[in-house]
C-alpha cells in the first residue's frame, strides 16, 4: 500500500514538472512570435513614414 502511494506521489510530481515546463516553453514561443510580429509592424510603419515624408517634400 505504501509503495502505491509513493508511486502516485512520484507520478504526480513528474506530471506537474512536465506541465510546468511545457507551460514555460509555450510562453517563450508566444513571446518570440509576438516580438517578431511587432518588429514587422514597426518596419511597415517606418516604410509608411518614409513614403509620407517623401510625398511631403516632393512638389
Secondary structure, 3 states (H helix, E strand, C coil): CHHHHHHHHHHHHHHHHHHHHHHHHHHHHHHHHHHHHHHHHHHHHHHHHHHHHHHHHCC
